[in-house]
């Protein structure tokens, strides 16, 4: 069955903007100027990249979606993409054979809310448009990395069971990416094929990843975190055997990682406290960029692997004279083949950036000194050695998503394992925002609207007054119940 036309999904997105306005309440105010600007640009959009970028800029796209909540079933139950539960959904994987390595991320961006999908009788997976990005490199002094071109596309996504699927990109004849498919035909086994052309060469990756241990949640119930219906659900195969063919050369074996992650951003769901945060959040002067470091440390000598998450790191400098920043992780997980995953305390690790690289307007770490307190103190050096391992995010930002080589921090000469260095959106807020606006086709004269997405002060004050009235009513109600209780107790005496 063919996917819906561009015009159908374009109209579905326009109807979603109307839906957001129609479902505005005093407890969920919406900036109408921003929505109007998105609507006008969506009407003249001509590419999937423009529509996808507009969707990423859309406020309250989570209206009508199932709230993010702790997962209680096996991770395999959420192998498939999660339309109706995510404002961004993705598969992530990497493979490292020491001498060669690759990264692949398949992003899925919803263009409409569930009620609008039903209105047009759309297959939920067809409401997604996709932004795949791949890159690979050879290990050498300066590295040698090639990244697939940035693009959005439709695809045929076919669930075969609760835990198996096929995905194949629909590409125009003149596309630089000449083929892209990803499938899971058996539990714990994934197969990637992607090929692209650049100015001088043709590149291809054909890789099979096979799990050696069952998948695991990377936080309690998969939450990293889950707060009032928003947040991230996240699980991984932490130890994959890989066999990869690069550019039709002989296959190479390696190890890797696979995860499925989906997030929901927008308005908090639930209680009065969440409503207060919703209202006050619209008074903030400008949206903030979400940044993080995601790091894996795979110590082959000890047979142990760590996952490290540093939330909201400060921006970096490439000046060697500047002090080297040290961060304390938010999350520190420990994995091995003999025990269930252990969720350690982030205070048990320290991460110091010891080398950075500037890529345009962004500065990314490419070497860490890592100290982990796990029974005893372990010192590591993790270094990117495959070149500037860029992977394109769907908002147009070039991220560093680099497989790495691990060394003993006390004697960093011979490798003792591998790892991964991910640093997310390490640029100034206005640079990140304007990258997405440029990709969406939004006229420059409208960019200032997105630099300050707060609703008018009068709307916020009215919403605050409404909240105060609700709180006073509830206090009065509880006080009346309490007085009645005391009166009955006195009569009984």
QUIWO-V263042 format. One record per helix or strand of 3 or more residues. SS is the DSSP state (helix for helix, strand for strand). FROM is the first residue (numbers start at 1). TO is the last residue. If there is no record, write none. Layout:
# QUIWO-V263042
SS,FROM,TO
SS,FROM,TO
This chain:
# QUIWO-V263042
helix,6,22
helix,32,44
helix,48,56
helix,75,78
strand,88,96
strand,100,110
helix,114,119
helix,124,127
strand,128,138
strand,144,147
strand,153,159
strand,165,170
strand,177,186
strand,189,197
strand,202,211
helix,220,222
strand,223,227
strand,230,246
strand,252,264
helix,272,281
strand,292,299
strand,304,311
strand,331,335
strand,342,344
helix,346,348
strand,349,359
strand,362,373
strand,377,384
strand,390,392
strand,398,408
strand,415,424
helix,429,440
helix,444,451
helix,457,492
